[in-house]
């Protein structure tokens, strides 16, 4: 069974990948259309910042837990 710390680290890693994806979309200036929204470089930058904060928070939370 996984510990709480391991689960948080797993989600932090997933969120790291998600953060990097938004950074690359922004860096290449990609715009794509989803049925409910058009994702522009500006929106990707905002998503990158939000995901970076979430990633940082998850890694910080994991660092405060004892194994």
Buried (B, 14 or more C-beta within 10 A) or exposed (E): EEEEBEEBBEBBEEBBEBBBBBBEBBEEEEEEEEEEEEBBBEBBBEBBBEBBEBBBEBBEBBEEEEE
